[in-house]
Amino acid sequence: MSAYCDTCVFNAWDEDEEDYVCQADMDEDDCYRLLTDSRSGCPFYRNDNEYEVVRHQM
């Protein structure tokens, strides 16, 4: 997983797995591309920091 996963809005704690999991709505093709293509970042990444989002809008 990417270091960016820690700050992603889709990163959530799963009590059954006892670990953080990605809850982005992706199909098998998206998951395969994400795990095998090291050149690009995650297309589903959304920053969970509200202040940074607001600063970007200004």
ROPA-296790 format. One record per residue (C-alpha): residue in one letter; residue number from 1; x, y, z. Coordinates in Angstrom, 1 decimal. Layout:
<marmar residuo="A" num="NUM" px="X" py="Y" pz="Z"/>
...
This chain:
<marmar residuo="M" num="1" px="0.0" py="0.0" pz="0.0"/>
<marmar residuo="S" num="2" px="1.0" py="3.5" pz="-0.6"/>
<marmar residuo="A" num="3" px="2.1" py="5.9" pz="2.1"/>
<marmar residuo="Y" num="4" px="-0.8" py="8.1" pz="1.0"/>
<marmar residuo="C" num="5" px="-3.3" py="5.5" pz="2.2"/>
<marmar residuo="D" num="6" px="-2.8" py="6.8" pz="5.8"/>
<marmar residuo="T" num="7" px="-4.3" py="10.2" pz="4.8"/>
<marmar residuo="C" num="8" px="-7.0" py="8.9" pz="2.4"/>
<marmar residuo="V" num="9" px="-10.7" py="9.3" pz="3.1"/>
<marmar residuo="F" num="10" px="-11.3" py="5.7" pz="2.0"/>
<marmar residuo="N" num="11" px="-8.8" py="4.2" pz="4.5"/>
<marmar residuo="A" num="12" px="-11.0" py="2.7" pz="7.3"/>
<marmar residuo="W" num="13" px="-10.5" py="0.3" pz="10.2"/>
<marmar residuo="D" num="14" px="-12.0" py="-3.1" pz="9.7"/>
<marmar residuo="E" num="15" px="-12.7" py="-4.9" pz="13.0"/>
<marmar residuo="D" num="16" px="-12.9" py="-8.3" pz="11.4"/>
<marmar residuo="E" num="17" px="-9.5" py="-8.0" pz="9.7"/>
<marmar residuo="E" num="18" px="-8.1" py="-5.9" pz="12.6"/>
<marmar residuo="D" num="19" px="-6.3" py="-3.7" pz="10.1"/>
<marmar residuo="Y" num="20" px="-7.0" py="-0.7" pz="7.9"/>
<marmar residuo="V" num="21" px="-8.6" py="-1.5" pz="4.5"/>
<marmar residuo="C" num="22" px="-9.4" py="0.5" pz="1.5"/>
<marmar residuo="Q" num="23" px="-13.1" py="1.1" pz="1.0"/>
<marmar residuo="A" num="24" px="-13.0" py="2.7" pz="-2.4"/>
<marmar residuo="D" num="25" px="-15.5" py="1.3" pz="-4.8"/>
<marmar residuo="M" num="26" px="-13.3" py="-0.5" pz="-7.4"/>
<marmar residuo="D" num="27" px="-13.6" py="-3.5" pz="-9.5"/>
<marmar residuo="E" num="28" px="-11.1" py="-6.3" pz="-10.1"/>
<marmar residuo="D" num="29" px="-9.5" py="-4.5" pz="-13.0"/>
<marmar residuo="D" num="30" px="-8.9" py="-1.3" pz="-11.0"/>
<marmar residuo="C" num="31" px="-7.5" py="-3.3" pz="-8.1"/>
<marmar residuo="Y" num="32" px="-5.1" py="-5.2" pz="-10.5"/>
<marmar residuo="R" num="33" px="-3.9" py="-1.9" pz="-12.0"/>
<marmar residuo="L" num="34" px="-3.4" py="-0.4" pz="-8.6"/>
<marmar residuo="L" num="35" px="-1.3" py="-3.3" pz="-7.3"/>
<marmar residuo="T" num="36" px="0.8" py="-3.9" pz="-10.4"/>
<marmar residuo="D" num="37" px="1.4" py="-0.4" pz="-11.9"/>
<marmar residuo="S" num="38" px="4.1" py="1.3" pz="-9.7"/>
<marmar residuo="R" num="39" px="4.4" py="4.4" pz="-12.0"/>
<marmar residuo="S" num="40" px="1.1" py="6.0" pz="-11.1"/>
<marmar residuo="G" num="41" px="-0.6" py="6.9" pz="-7.9"/>
<marmar residuo="C" num="42" px="-3.9" py="5.7" pz="-6.7"/>
<marmar residuo="P" num="43" px="-6.7" py="7.1" pz="-8.8"/>
<marmar residuo="F" num="44" px="-9.1" py="6.8" pz="-5.9"/>
<marmar residuo="Y" num="45" px="-7.1" py="8.9" pz="-3.4"/>
<marmar residuo="R" num="46" px="-9.0" py="11.7" pz="-1.7"/>
<marmar residuo="N" num="47" px="-7.3" py="13.7" pz="1.0"/>
<marmar residuo="D" num="48" px="-9.0" py="13.4" pz="4.4"/>
<marmar residuo="N" num="49" px="-7.5" py="16.7" pz="5.7"/>
<marmar residuo="E" num="50" px="-10.4" py="19.2" pz="5.4"/>
<marmar residuo="Y" num="51" px="-8.1" py="22.2" pz="5.9"/>
<marmar residuo="E" num="52" px="-5.9" py="21.3" pz="3.0"/>
<marmar residuo="V" num="53" px="-8.9" py="20.9" pz="0.8"/>
<marmar residuo="V" num="54" px="-10.1" py="24.4" pz="1.7"/>
<marmar residuo="R" num="55" px="-6.7" py="25.9" pz="1.2"/>
<marmar residuo="H" num="56" px="-6.7" py="24.4" pz="-2.3"/>
<marmar residuo="Q" num="57" px="-10.0" py="26.0" pz="-3.1"/>
<marmar residuo="M" num="58" px="-8.9" py="29.5" pz="-2.1"/>
